[in-house]
């Protein structure tokens, strides 16, 4: 069976602009090309073999589209610095100049 995913990944990478509409056109052309190629096979492929090829192409299209959507989604920073836990009393004590006596309330 053909590695449709690799073929489609390379084709999508070459699209400019790489939009959903451009990818949909590419997938439609891939479907038409597959049908033409499978019809030209001699001896003719069985129906289960034809269906398996079509299903493989469709699975590859879905995978490529998931990849495209994932890469187009806004990315979160890989590492977000977290604030150290603190308490109100530690914040107050840090703000008082050293050496001064402070009465507790």
C-alpha positions in Angstrom: 0.0 0.0 0.0 1.2 3.5 -0.8 2.4 5.8 2.0 -0.2 8.5 1.3 0.6 10.4 4.5 4.2 11.2 3.4 3.0 12.2 -0.1 0.3 14.5 1.3 2.6 16.0 4.0 5.1 17.0 1.3 2.4 18.4 -0.9 0.8 20.4 1.9 4.1 21.8 3.0 4.6 23.2 -0.5 1.2 25.0 -0.6 1.4 28.8 -0.6 -0.8 29.9 1.0 -1.4 26.9 3.1 -5.1 27.5 3.8 -7.9 25.1 4.5 -9.3 25.7 1.0 -6.0 25.0 -0.7 -5.6 21.8 1.3 -9.2 20.8 0.4 -8.4 21.3 -3.3 -5.3 19.2 -2.9 -7.2 16.4 -1.2 -9.8 16.5 -4.0 -7.1 16.2 -6.6 -5.6 13.3 -4.6 -8.9 11.5 -4.6 -9.3 12.0 -8.4 -5.7 10.8 -9.1 -6.2 7.7 -6.9 -9.4 6.8 -8.8 -7.7 7.3 -12.2 -4.7 5.2 -11.1 -6.7 2.4 -9.7 -8.9 2.2 -12.8 -5.8 1.9 -14.9 -4.4 -1.1 -13.0 -4.3 -4.3 -15.0 -5.5 -6.7 -13.7 -8.4 -4.8 -12.1 -8.3 -4.6 -8.4 -11.0 -6.3 -6.3 -13.6 -4.1 -4.6 -12.1 -4.8 -1.2 -8.7 -3.7 -2.5 -10.1 -0.5 -4.0 -11.9 0.3 -0.8 -8.8 -0.4 1.3 -6.8 2.1 -0.9 -9.5 4.7 -0.6 -9.7 4.2 3.1 -5.9 4.6 3.4 -6.0 7.8 1.5 -8.8 9.2 3.6 -7.0 8.2 6.8 -3.9 10.0 5.6 -6.0 13.1 4.7 -7.5 13.2 8.2 -4.1 12.8 9.8 -2.5 15.6 7.6 -5.4 17.8 8.4 -5.1 17.2 12.1 -1.4 18.1 11.9 -2.2 21.3 9.9 -4.8 22.4 12.3 -2.6 21.6 15.3 0.3 23.6 13.8 -2.0 26.6 13.0 -3.4 26.7 16.6 -1.9 29.4 18.8 1.0 28.0 20.8 1.4 28.3 24.5 4.8 29.0 25.9 6.6 25.7 26.6 7.7 27.0 30.0 5.6 29.4 32.0 7.4 30.7 35.0 5.3 30.1 38.1 5.2 32.5 41.0 6.6 31.1 44.2 4.0 30.5 46.8 3.8 33.3 49.3 1.7 34.3 52.3 0.5 37.8 53.2 2.7 37.8 56.4 5.9 37.0 54.4 5.1 39.8 52.0 4.6 42.2 54.9 7.7 41.1 56.7 9.8 41.6 53.5 8.5 45.1 53.1 9.6 46.2 56.6 13.1 47.7 56.8 15.4 45.5 58.8 16.2 46.5 62.4 12.8 48.0 63.1 10.5 46.5 65.7 7.0 46.0 64.6 4.2 45.2 66.8 1.8 42.5 65.8 -1.8 43.4 65.4 
